[in-house]
């Protein structure tokens, strides 16, 4: 039973990574996917006029369990909310994500509830250009 639950969690995570990678490609941002179970980050984006950016992807339903992440191990936290379609994408600088999160476990991880993501990170929705300080919400790249 435990293996099946882990399999479902792993499947949702990989699906979120694929969705996020596809949206970056549609925004014309070159992206590299890390191998499954890569530690700390899942994607590397290569935006123009910027160094490679490490992205940790988390995929949850809005009513799902906490999102745990290590902000010091990646440049961005990308959250895919899959409660209903169209899916919602939030790409947040790790420092901003850390400010809106609480300590978890031994302090190496931070946590945030998916239900808090839309309000806390509204200006980072669809931030596929990796703008660290968007002034307002960004229009979606595609219409899923």
ABEGO torsion letter per residue (X at the ends): XAAAAAAAAAAAAAAAAAAAAAAAAAAGBBBBBBBBGBBGBABBBBBBGBBBBBBBBBBBBAABBBBBBBAAABABBBBBBAABOBBBBBBBBAAAAAAABBBBEAGABBBBBAAAAAAAAAAABGBAAGBABBABBBBBABBX
